[in-house]
Amino acid sequence: SGNSNRQYITFSSVSQARTCAFRSSKRGMMDSKLTGGHTASVLCVDVQIQTGQVVSGGEGGELCVWSKDGQLIRKLSRPDTDCTSVVFSRENPNLIYAAFGEEVLVLDPQRIQEPVFIFRSNQDEVNQISLDVKENYLAACDDAGEIKVFGLQNRKEFKTLRLKHTNICSTVVFRPSYQWEIVSGGLDCRLVHWDFSKPKCLNQFNMQEFHATPGDSPYFINPPFVHHLAVSPSGNTFACALENGQIPILNGSQKNLQPKYALFGHSQGASQVHFLTDDILLSAGNDSCIIQWDLAKSEQYQPVAIHMNGDGAGSSPEEEKSLAITELCNVRTFAHSNKVNWMAPFCLDAEKYLYVADQTPDITLLNLS
């Protein structure tokens, strides 16, 4: 485990924590908190890489903007709803996109109280919003199982993707290097690959058929709802966070997505997956664990002879492969204090960091280096 030499120190500011963390990264992971903004659980968080500013959304319709040294700069409250998803523009530090109920707000962090624009097309609560690489489009998936795609230049609804998810659509990502492609996941245990220009479904996966699973809990007990999706910067790898605790990995380097293996690190439902680089994946779950994976190490996997247990039944080859790759790729596990709602990893001055939003009103900053 990576936290045997973890140190607990409180910091007056995040910048002080970062300075401290730079000095002590060889000795173990440090953490500090963003406090005094939210009054209830924080549901989502994002970082603006150019400025280091942070935006967070939470229950009770609270949205907070933080300076890079951890000071609360602005706060917006829309009390009749929750702020379920926030995204900072990568290109323009003065643009934040935030989902409140059925609406998606375009916000300027300098003038947070006056929305620049409001998208009002979703018929049900929005669960996640996502931007394409060029920031031409925004996708918003909702409880009705639909995905609205909006043009950000003309600020109009572009397409609606529907009739494939039979339950809540919980997560959506644009596919890098493929201008018109989106991948979504839902509580119908489905992963759907779309061409949103047509719009049409290119392919879909039922996670219940995805992989043979180890015979111990939680994999057989909990359904493989898709809670969250992540795609690597190159677009070559997709990861899914499932309610049964598994993290299926798909190959995205070809035209069609191909299942590769599953990672078995979590003892309860997995809630989050994020790529820090093409190889470094972070996952988190209801077991309050955050796991750092190095997917490059999966290349070291070599098939072994199938082991038989006493009654002559053997593990499936897929299960053997996934268990072996789980061992190879698991770099370390951080024990967090609460169930994780959202994570935002980023690099700064060659150091790796992670903001963690959980069931408390505070946001934790972890130094992963």
N, C-alpha and C positions, 0 to 999 in steps of 0.2 A: 504494500500500500504506500501511496506517495505522501501520506500525512503523518508518518511516524515522528518526523522532526519539525512538525508544523509549529509556528510560534503565534501566540495570541497577543497582539499589541493594539491599543486603540490609537487612532490618529485624529488630529484636529482637522485635517483636510486630506483630500485625495492626493493632492500634489506632494504633500509631505509623505504620504504613504508610498507614492510612486518612487520618490527619492530614496526612501528607506528600502523599498523593495529592490531597487536597482542594486543597492549596496549589498543586500543580503540574499540575492536570488540563489547564490550557491548554497546557502544554508537551509533553504526551505521556503515554502510558500507563505506569503504574507497576505493578509486581507484587511480591508477597511470598508466602511459603509457610507452610502448616501442616505441621510436621514433628514427628517423635518419637512418633507414634501407631501407624502401620501399619508392618509389617515386609515387606509384599509389595504387589503392585499394588492400587490403590484402584479399586473397581468402580462405586461410586455415592456421591452426596453430596446433601444437602438442607439448607436454611436455615430456621430458625424466625424469621419476620419480626419478631414482637413483641420477642423477646429478643436476636436476633442470634446465637443459638447455632447450631452446625453439627453435623450428624451425618453420618458417613461409614461405608461398609461396604467390605470388601475380601476378597481371597483369604485362605485360612486361617481363615475364620470370624471375622475381626476387625471389631468395630464400635467406633467412637470418637465421643465427644461432646466438642465444643470450645466454649470460651467465645468471646464475640464479639471478644475481643482475641487470639484465636488460641492460647490455652492449652488443653492437653489436660485435660479435667475427669474423664472416666470412660472405661473401656475394658472391653469384653466380648469374650471369645474362646470360640468354639464350633469347635474345631480340625478336626473331621471334615468340614467343609463350607465353602462360601463364603457371604459375605453379599452377595447379588446386587442387592438393592434396599432403599432406606431412604426413609421419608417422615415428616416432622415433621407433627403435627397443626397446622393453622393456628389452630384455636380454643383448643386447650389445650396450652400450652408444655410440659406434663409428660407428653405422650404421643408416643411414637415407634413407628412400625410398621416392621418389618424382616423381610426374607425370608432364611431360612437353609435351603438345600436345599428340601425339600418343605414346610417349616413357615413360618408367618407369625407372628412374635412381636409382642405388644403390650408395650411397655417404658415404664417411668418412668425418665427420665434421672437422677433422684436416687438410685434404687435399681436400677441397671442389671442387677445380677447375678440378680435374682429377677423373671422375666417376670410381668407382670400376667395375661397370658392367652396361650395358643398355639392358633392355628387349624391343625388337622391334617386337611385334606380333599384337598389336591392329591396326585395320584398320581405326580408327577414334579417335577423341579426347577423352582422358581418363578423366572421371569426378571424380572418387574416387578410391583410392586404400585401401586395407584392409588386415590385417594379421590375420592368425589363431592363437589360443592361444599358440601353441607350436612353432610358427614361422617356420613351415615347408612349408607353402604355402602363396602366395600373390595373391589376386584377384584384377583385374582392370576392371571396367565397363566403357563402352564408348558410344559415340553418335550414333553408329550403332546399339545399343541395345544388344551388346554382352558383355560377361564377359570372360576374359582370366584368367585362373588359372595357376600360375607359381610355379614350385618347387624351393624353395630357396636354397636347398642343391646342386642340380645339375644345377641350373640356366637354366632350360629348360621349355618350355611351356608344361603343364601337360594336360589340357583340355580346350575346348572352350564351353561355355554355350550359346546357341543361339536358335532363332526361337520361343521364348516365348514372349519377349518384342517386340512390334510393333513400338516402338518409342525409343527415347533416354533412356538409362539405367543410372539413375542418382546416384544410391547409392547401396552399397553391404556390407553385414556383414557376417562373419563366425558365425556359431552357436556353442557356447561353449558346451562341453560335448558330442557333436555329431561330430565325427571326419571328416565326409565327407559331412557335410551339410552347405549350404549357403542360405541366403535370400537376394533377390534383389528387387529394386523398380524402377519405371520409369515414364516417362511422358505419358505413355499409361494408367495411373491410376492403374497399376497392381503391386501387390506384388507377387513374385514368390519364392517358396520354392524348393530348388534343392538338389539332391544328385550329387555332382560334380565328384564322382569316376566313375559313370556309363557312361556318365552323363545323368541324366533324371530329369524331373520335378516331384516333389512329390505332389505339391499342388499349387494352385494359387488363389488369391483373387482379385476381381475387386472392387476398392475402391468406385466406383459409387453405388455399391449395399451394401456398408459396414454397414451404419447406417442410420436410420431416422435422419434428421437434423433439427435444429431449423429453423423456418420460416423466420428469419431475415438474412440480409447479414452478412458475405460474403459467407455463406455456400451454398446457392443456385446458386450464380452468378459464382463463380470460380470453374473450374473442380478440382477434387481431385488428381492432379498430386502428385506423391510421390517424394519429394525432398530429404528426408534424413531418414535413419533408425538407430536405436540404439538398442542394446541388453544389458540387465543387466549383471553384472559379473557372476551371477549364471546361466544365460541363461534362467531363468524362465519367463522373461518379455521382450517383444519387444514393441518399440514405433516407430511411423511413423510421420513425419512432412509433412503435405499436403498443397497444394496450396490454398485450401478453408479455411485454418486457423485451421482445426481440428488436434488433436493428437490422432489417434486411438491407443489403447493399446491391445496387444494380449498376451494370456497366452502361454508360451513356456515350461511349466513344463511337458506336455505330449508329446507323439511322434509327434502328429499333432498340428500345431498352431491353437489356438482358439481365435476368436475375443471376447473381454470382454466389453469394453466401449470406448467412445471417450471423450477427454478433449476439452472444448470449450473456451480456454483462449484468443486466438488471434483474433484481429479484421481485420487482413490481412493475407496473406499467411504465413504459418510457414516454416522456412528454415532449422532449426536445432533442433535435439533432442540428448541429451547425458545423460547417467546415471553416477552419481557420486558414488552412492552405489546401492544396490539392490532396495531400496525404493525411493531414492532421484533422481528425473528426472529434467533436465533443458531443457526448450524449448525456442526458439527465432524465431522472424519473421520479416516480412517487416513492421510491425507496430512499429519497434524499441523497442519492449518490450522483456525482458527476464523474464521468469516465472520459479519459483522454485516450484516443486510439491513434495508432500509426498504421494506416491502411497499406502503406508500402511493404510492410512486413508480411502481408498476406502472400507475397510472391515467394516467400520461403517455404510455403506449404508444400509438402510432398505426400501423396496418398500412401496410406499404410494398409496392411491386410485388415479386413474386417474382423473385429473381436466378437466372439460368441459368448453370451452369458450362459449360466448353468442350464437353462431350459432350451438351449439351442437357438434362441432368437438373437439376431445380431442388430447392431445399430445400422441405420441406413447410411449409405455413402455420403449423402448430403449432410446428415447429422454429424458424422465423423469429421467431415471437412470443416463444417462451421464451428464445431467445438475446438478443433485444432487451430483454426485461424483466430478464434476468439483469444486463445492463449497467446498466440504470436503477437497480435496487434494491441492487446491491452497494455498501455504504457503505465498508467496509474489511475487510482480511484481517489477522489476527494470526498470525504464525508461532509455533506452540507447539513445545516441545522433544520431544514424544512423541505417539504416537497417543492420542486422547482417548477415555476410557471413559464419562465422564458430566460433565454441567455443571449448575450451579444459579445462574441469574441472579437478581439482586434489586436493589431501589432503597433507598438510605439517604440521607437529607438531600439529596434532589434529585440525588444522584450515582448512576450505574449501575455495578454490580459483577457479577463472574462468578467463581464457584468452579469450578475445573477439576480433575477426577480423571483420572489417566492411568495409564500402565503402570509408574509409579514409586510408592514408598510415600508421596510427598508430595502435598499438594493446593495448587494455585496459586490465589491471589486476584488477579484482574485488575481494574483500574479502567478501565471502558469510557468514562468521561465525557471 
